[in-house]
Amino acid sequence: MLEMIRPFLIIFVGLAAIGLVLSFLSHVAALAGMPGPLGDYSWLLHMGIFIVFIPTILVANDLAKGADKKDYWKVTLRNCPPWMRFMVYAFFFYALVNFFYFMLTAPKHSGAGPMPPAVVRGFSGHWMAFYSVAMGVLYSAMKSYPKKRRCLNGHISSADGEFCEKCGQAFWN
């Protein structure tokens, strides 16, 4: 299953990055009391999370297979650059702070129609956290999965040898 996802990881990383940028811009616009870049369609960022998070869960479980639970995030984000790991942790922390602030200041009425800026501000904190986690985990997975090495005769071999275990030939990739 995961080998089927591997060719699409770059697409999912890109979608997560787009979702992160749009949720960040929506959040900044909501802080200013203005409509975000998606306007009345901000709710699409909810749906986008599911598009990137299903593969995120699949690859995260694969990356963390056999690791201690206390090392889950360290293992799943191990191949990210330091700035990306920091971004994931920072957006997660910010989502918690933003959620508590939103709960204290949320509008008390509900109704049909577009989301008011205060509600977008509340949701966008979580959008940023989820999209940053997806981006980080999927990027780490993209860098983690070993590429299959083939010898000159085409045999698939281990990633750490200098010569093929089957025929003794050198590797071409």
CYANA upper distance limits for C-alpha pairs under 8 A (distance plus 0.5 A):
  1 MET  CA      5 ILE  CA      7.28
  2 LEU  CA      6 ARG  CA      6.76
  2 LEU  CA     58 LEU  CA      7.86
  2 LEU  CA     59 VAL  CA      7.42
  3 GLU  CA      7 PRO  CA      8.22
  4 MET  CA      8 PHE  CA      8.48
  5 ILE  CA      9 LEU  CA      6.86
  5 ILE  CA     55 PRO  CA      7.89
  6 ARG  CA    142 MET  CA      7.59
  6 ARG  CA    145 TYR  CA      8.44
  8 PHE  CA     12 PHE  CA      6.92
  9 LEU  CA     13 VAL  CA      6.56
  9 LEU  CA    138 LEU  CA      6.83
  9 LEU  CA    139 TYR  CA      7.98
  9 LEU  CA    141 ALA  CA      8.30
  9 LEU  CA    142 MET  CA      6.55
 10 ILE  CA     14 GLY  CA      6.64
 10 ILE  CA    139 TYR  CA      8.07
 10 ILE  CA    142 MET  CA      7.65
 11 ILE  CA     15 LEU  CA      6.68
 12 PHE  CA     16 ALA  CA      6.54
 12 PHE  CA     52 VAL  CA      6.36
 12 PHE  CA     55 PRO  CA      8.43
 12 PHE  CA    135 MET  CA      8.24
 12 PHE  CA    138 LEU  CA      7.67
 13 VAL  CA     17 ALA  CA      6.64
 13 VAL  CA     52 VAL  CA      8.44
 13 VAL  CA    134 ALA  CA      7.82
 13 VAL  CA    135 MET  CA      5.61
 13 VAL  CA    138 LEU  CA      6.37
 13 VAL  CA    139 TYR  CA      6.63
 14 GLY  CA     18 ILE  CA      6.68
 14 GLY  CA    135 MET  CA      8.26
 15 LEU  CA     19 GLY  CA      6.57
 15 LEU  CA     52 VAL  CA      7.52
 16 ALA  CA     20 LEU  CA      6.51
 16 ALA  CA     49 ILE  CA      8.41
 16 ALA  CA     52 VAL  CA      6.70
 16 ALA  CA    131 TYR  CA      5.68
 16 ALA  CA    132 SER  CA      7.55
 16 ALA  CA    134 ALA  CA      6.60
 16 ALA  CA    135 MET  CA      5.65
 17 ALA  CA     21 VAL  CA      6.68
 17 ALA  CA    131 TYR  CA      7.49
 17 ALA  CA    132 SER  CA      7.93
 17 ALA  CA    135 MET  CA      6.66
 18 ILE  CA     22 LEU  CA      6.61
 19 GLY  CA     23 SER  CA      6.45
 19 GLY  CA     45 LEU  CA      7.17
 19 GLY  CA     48 GLY  CA      7.49
 19 GLY  CA     49 ILE  CA      8.30
 19 GLY  CA    127 TRP  CA      8.33
 19 GLY  CA    128 MET  CA      8.35
 19 GLY  CA    131 TYR  CA      6.60
 20 LEU  CA     24 PHE  CA      6.51
 20 LEU  CA    127 TRP  CA      7.64
 20 LEU  CA    128 MET  CA      5.85
 20 LEU  CA    131 TYR  CA      5.64
 20 LEU  CA    132 SER  CA      6.74
 21 VAL  CA     25 LEU  CA      6.61
 22 LEU  CA     26 SER  CA      6.48
 22 LEU  CA     37 PRO  CA      7.43
 22 LEU  CA     38 LEU  CA      8.32
 22 LEU  CA     45 LEU  CA      8.47
 23 SER  CA     27 HIS  CA      6.51
 23 SER  CA     45 LEU  CA      7.60
 23 SER  CA    124 SER  CA      5.95
 23 SER  CA    125 GLY  CA      8.32
 23 SER  CA    127 TRP  CA      6.40
 23 SER  CA    128 MET  CA      6.22
 24 PHE  CA     28 VAL  CA      6.72
 24 PHE  CA    124 SER  CA      7.52
 24 PHE  CA    128 MET  CA      6.79
 25 LEU  CA     29 ALA  CA      6.56
 25 LEU  CA     36 GLY  CA      6.92
 25 LEU  CA     37 PRO  CA      7.27
 26 SER  CA     30 ALA  CA      6.50
 26 SER  CA     35 PRO  CA      7.84
 26 SER  CA     36 GLY  CA      4.77
 26 SER  CA     37 PRO  CA      6.71
 26 SER  CA     38 LEU  CA      8.10
 26 SER  CA     42 SER  CA      8.20
 26 SER  CA    120 VAL  CA      7.59
 26 SER  CA    121 ARG  CA      7.94
 26 SER  CA    124 SER  CA      7.21
 27 HIS  CA     31 LEU  CA      6.68
 27 HIS  CA     36 GLY  CA      7.94
 27 HIS  CA    120 VAL  CA      7.28
 27 HIS  CA    121 ARG  CA      5.63
 27 HIS  CA    124 SER  CA      5.89
 27 HIS  CA    125 GLY  CA      7.52
 28 VAL  CA     32 ALA  CA      6.95
 28 VAL  CA     36 GLY  CA      8.40
 28 VAL  CA    121 ARG  CA      8.46
 29 ALA  CA     33 GLY  CA      6.73
 29 ALA  CA     34 MET  CA      5.54
 29 ALA  CA     35 PRO  CA      6.48
 29 ALA  CA     36 GLY  CA      5.65
 29 ALA  CA    117 PRO  CA      8.28
 30 ALA  CA     34 MET  CA      5.96
 30 ALA  CA     35 PRO  CA      6.92
 30 ALA  CA     36 GLY  CA      7.15
 30 ALA  CA    117 PRO  CA      5.03
 30 ALA  CA    118 ALA  CA      6.91
 30 ALA  CA    120 VAL  CA      6.71
 30 ALA  CA    121 ARG  CA      5.75
 31 LEU  CA    117 PRO  CA      7.88
 31 LEU  CA    118 ALA  CA      8.21
 31 LEU  CA    121 ARG  CA      7.02
 33 GLY  CA    117 PRO  CA      6.13
 33 GLY  CA    118 ALA  CA      8.12
 34 MET  CA    117 PRO  CA      7.07
 35 PRO  CA     39 GLY  CA      5.81
 35 PRO  CA     40 ASP  CA      8.40
 35 PRO  CA    117 PRO  CA      7.08
 36 GLY  CA     42 SER  CA      7.89
 37 PRO  CA     42 SER  CA      8.46
 38 LEU  CA     42 SER  CA      5.62
 40 ASP  CA    114 PRO  CA      5.63
 40 ASP  CA    115 MET  CA      7.45
 41 TYR  CA    114 PRO  CA      8.33
 42 SER  CA     46 HIS  CA      8.43
 42 SER  CA    115 MET  CA      8.24
 42 SER  CA    120 VAL  CA      8.04
 43 TRP  CA     47 MET  CA      7.77
 43 TRP  CA    115 MET  CA      8.49
 44 LEU  CA     48 GLY  CA      6.73
 45 LEU  CA     49 ILE  CA      6.96
 45 LEU  CA    127 TRP  CA      7.54
 46 HIS  CA     50 PHE  CA      7.88
 46 HIS  CA    127 TRP  CA      7.76
 47 MET  CA     51 ILE  CA      7.32
 48 GLY  CA     52 VAL  CA      7.07
 49 ILE  CA     53 PHE  CA      6.19
 49 ILE  CA    127 TRP  CA      7.84
 49 ILE  CA    130 PHE  CA      7.29
 49 ILE  CA    131 TYR  CA      7.11
 50 PHE  CA     54 ILE  CA      6.49
 51 ILE  CA     55 PRO  CA      8.25
 52 VAL  CA     56 THR  CA      6.80
 52 VAL  CA    131 TYR  CA      8.22
 52 VAL  CA    134 ALA  CA      6.86
 53 PHE  CA     57 ILE  CA      6.58
 53 PHE  CA    130 PHE  CA      8.26
 53 PHE  CA    134 ALA  CA      6.52
 54 ILE  CA     58 LEU  CA      6.98
 55 PRO  CA     59 VAL  CA      6.65
 55 PRO  CA    138 LEU  CA      8.38
 56 THR  CA     60 ALA  CA      6.35
 56 THR  CA    134 ALA  CA      6.06
 56 THR  CA    137 VAL  CA      6.86
 56 THR  CA    138 LEU  CA      6.44
 57 ILE  CA     61 ASN  CA      6.60
 58 LEU  CA     62 ASP  CA      6.99
 59 VAL  CA     63 LEU  CA      6.51
 59 VAL  CA    137 VAL  CA      8.12
 59 VAL  CA    138 LEU  CA      7.65
 59 VAL  CA    141 ALA  CA      7.00
 60 ALA  CA     64 ALA  CA      6.51
 60 ALA  CA     76 THR  CA      6.29
 60 ALA  CA    137 VAL  CA      6.95
 60 ALA  CA    138 LEU  CA      8.44
 60 ALA  CA    141 ALA  CA      8.16
 61 ASN  CA     65 LYS  CA      6.44
 63 LEU  CA     75 VAL  CA      7.33
 63 LEU  CA     76 THR  CA      6.06
 63 LEU  CA    141 ALA  CA      7.52
 63 LEU  CA    144 SER  CA      8.48
 64 ALA  CA     72 TYR  CA      6.51
 64 ALA  CA     75 VAL  CA      6.43
 64 ALA  CA     76 THR  CA      6.41
 67 ALA  CA     71 ASP  CA      7.10
 67 ALA  CA     72 TYR  CA      7.26
 67 ALA  CA     75 VAL  CA      7.84
 68 ASP  CA     72 TYR  CA      7.10
 71 ASP  CA     75 VAL  CA      6.47
 72 TYR  CA     76 THR  CA      6.60
 73 TRP  CA     77 LEU  CA      6.35
 74 LYS  CA     78 ARG  CA      6.17
 76 THR  CA    137 VAL  CA      6.37
 76 THR  CA    140 SER  CA      7.28
 76 THR  CA    141 ALA  CA      8.14
 77 LEU  CA     85 ARG  CA      7.07
 77 LEU  CA    136 GLY  CA      6.76
 77 LEU  CA    137 VAL  CA      6.10
 77 LEU  CA    140 SER  CA      6.03
 78 ARG  CA    140 SER  CA      6.99
 79 ASN  CA    139 TYR  CA      8.11
 79 ASN  CA    140 SER  CA      5.08
 79 ASN  CA    141 ALA  CA      8.05
 79 ASN  CA    143 LYS  CA      6.64
 79 ASN  CA    144 SER  CA      7.04
 80 CYS  CA     84 MET  CA      6.50
 80 CYS  CA     85 ARG  CA      6.79
 80 CYS  CA    136 GLY  CA      6.93
 80 CYS  CA    137 VAL  CA      8.45
 80 CYS  CA    139 TYR  CA      7.10
 80 CYS  CA    140 SER  CA      5.68
 81 PRO  CA     85 ARG  CA      7.14
 82 PRO  CA     86 PHE  CA      6.69
 83 TRP  CA     87 MET  CA      6.58
 84 MET  CA     88 VAL  CA      6.79
 84 MET  CA    136 GLY  CA      6.82
 85 ARG  CA     89 TYR  CA      6.89
 85 ARG  CA    136 GLY  CA      7.36
 86 PHE  CA     90 ALA  CA      6.41
 87 MET  CA     91 PHE  CA      6.50
 87 MET  CA    132 SER  CA      7.51
 88 VAL  CA     92 PHE  CA      6.66
 88 VAL  CA    129 ALA  CA      7.27
 88 VAL  CA    132 SER  CA      5.78
 88 VAL  CA    133 VAL  CA      6.04
 88 VAL  CA    136 GLY  CA      7.35
 89 TYR  CA     93 PHE  CA      6.68
 90 ALA  CA     94 TYR  CA      6.50
 91 PHE  CA     95 ALA  CA      6.44
 91 PHE  CA    125 GLY  CA      8.04
 91 PHE  CA    128 MET  CA      6.72
 91 PHE  CA    129 ALA  CA      5.35
 91 PHE  CA    132 SER  CA      7.61
 92 PHE  CA     96 LEU  CA      7.09
 92 PHE  CA    126 HIS  CA      8.30
 92 PHE  CA    129 ALA  CA      5.40
 92 PHE  CA    130 PHE  CA      8.48
 93 PHE  CA     97 VAL  CA      6.99
 94 TYR  CA     98 ASN  CA      6.36
 94 TYR  CA    125 GLY  CA      7.36
 94 TYR  CA    129 ALA  CA      8.43
 95 ALA  CA     99 PHE  CA      6.39
 95 ALA  CA    125 GLY  CA      5.11
 95 ALA  CA    126 HIS  CA      5.80
 95 ALA  CA    128 MET  CA      8.09
 95 ALA  CA    129 ALA  CA      6.71
 96 LEU  CA    100 PHE  CA      6.92
 97 VAL  CA    101 TYR  CA      6.78
 98 ASN  CA    102 PHE  CA      6.43
 98 ASN  CA    122 GLY  CA      7.08
 98 ASN  CA    125 GLY  CA      6.59
 99 PHE  CA    103 MET  CA      6.63
 99 PHE  CA    122 GLY  CA      6.62
 99 PHE  CA    125 GLY  CA      7.72
 99 PHE  CA    126 HIS  CA      8.43
100 PHE  CA    104 LEU  CA      6.92
101 TYR  CA    105 THR  CA      6.77
102 PHE  CA    106 ALA  CA      5.71
102 PHE  CA    118 ALA  CA      8.24
102 PHE  CA    119 VAL  CA      8.49
102 PHE  CA    121 ARG  CA      8.22
102 PHE  CA    122 GLY  CA      5.88
106 ALA  CA    118 ALA  CA      7.12
106 ALA  CA    119 VAL  CA      7.53
106 ALA  CA    122 GLY  CA      8.45
107 PRO  CA    118 ALA  CA      7.68
107 PRO  CA    119 VAL  CA      8.19
115 MET  CA    119 VAL  CA      6.46
115 MET  CA    120 VAL  CA      6.70
116 PRO  CA    120 VAL  CA      6.87
117 PRO  CA    121 ARG  CA      6.49
118 ALA  CA    122 GLY  CA      6.85
119 VAL  CA    123 PHE  CA      6.73
120 VAL  CA    124 SER  CA      6.20
121 ARG  CA    125 GLY  CA      7.09
122 GLY  CA    126 HIS  CA      8.00
123 PHE  CA    127 TRP  CA      6.79
124 SER  CA    128 MET  CA      6.53
125 GLY  CA    129 ALA  CA      6.95
126 HIS  CA    130 PHE  CA      6.62
127 TRP  CA    131 TYR  CA      6.47
128 MET  CA    132 SER  CA      6.41
129 ALA  CA    133 VAL  CA      6.68
130 PHE  CA    134 ALA  CA      6.64
131 TYR  CA    135 MET  CA      6.51
132 SER  CA    136 GLY  CA      6.52
133 VAL  CA    137 VAL  CA      6.48
134 ALA  CA    138 LEU  CA      6.33
135 MET  CA    139 TYR  CA      6.39
136 GLY  CA    140 SER  CA      6.56
137 VAL  CA    141 ALA  CA      6.58
138 LEU  CA    142 MET  CA      6.55
139 TYR  CA    143 LYS  CA      6.88
140 SER  CA    144 SER  CA      6.43
141 ALA  CA    145 TYR  CA      6.56
146 PRO  CA    159 ALA  CA      7.84
147 LYS  CA    159 ALA  CA      8.44
148 LYS  CA    156 ILE  CA      6.85
148 LYS  CA    157 SER  CA      7.69
148 LYS  CA    158 SER  CA      8.32
148 LYS  CA    159 ALA  CA      7.76
149 ARG  CA    156 ILE  CA      6.10
149 ARG  CA    157 SER  CA      6.17
149 ARG  CA    158 SER  CA      7.37
149 ARG  CA    159 ALA  CA      6.81
149 ARG  CA    171 PHE  CA      7.41
149 ARG  CA    172 TRP  CA      8.17
149 ARG  CA    173 ASN  CA      6.19
150 ARG  CA    154 GLY  CA      5.63
150 ARG  CA    155 HIS  CA      5.69
150 ARG  CA    156 ILE  CA      5.11
150 ARG  CA    157 SER  CA      6.54
150 ARG  CA    164 CYS  CA      8.39
150 ARG  CA    171 PHE  CA      6.31
150 ARG  CA    172 TRP  CA      6.95
150 ARG  CA    173 ASN  CA      6.88
151 CYS  CA    155 HIS  CA      5.98
151 CYS  CA    156 ILE  CA      7.35
151 CYS  CA    157 SER  CA      7.78
151 CYS  CA    163 PHE  CA      7.90
151 CYS  CA    164 CYS  CA      6.38
151 CYS  CA    169 GLN  CA      6.34
151 CYS  CA    170 ALA  CA      6.05
151 CYS  CA    171 PHE  CA      4.58
151 CYS  CA    172 TRP  CA      6.35
151 CYS  CA    173 ASN  CA      8.22
152 LEU  CA    169 GLN  CA      6.58
152 LEU  CA    170 ALA  CA      6.75
152 LEU  CA    171 PHE  CA      6.42
152 LEU  CA    172 TRP  CA      6.54
153 ASN  CA    167 CYS  CA      8.39
153 ASN  CA    169 GLN  CA      7.66
155 HIS  CA    164 CYS  CA      7.82
155 HIS  CA    166 LYS  CA      7.83
157 SER  CA    161 GLY  CA      8.47
157 SER  CA    164 CYS  CA      6.43
157 SER  CA    165 GLU  CA      7.25
158 SER  CA    164 CYS  CA      8.38
162 GLU  CA    170 ALA  CA      7.04
162 GLU  CA    171 PHE  CA      7.54
163 PHE  CA    168 GLY  CA      5.74
163 PHE  CA    169 GLN  CA      5.97
163 PHE  CA    170 ALA  CA      5.25
163 PHE  CA    171 PHE  CA      6.87
164 CYS  CA    168 GLY  CA      5.18
164 CYS  CA    169 GLN  CA      5.87
164 CYS  CA    170 ALA  CA      6.86
164 CYS  CA    171 PHE  CA      7.55
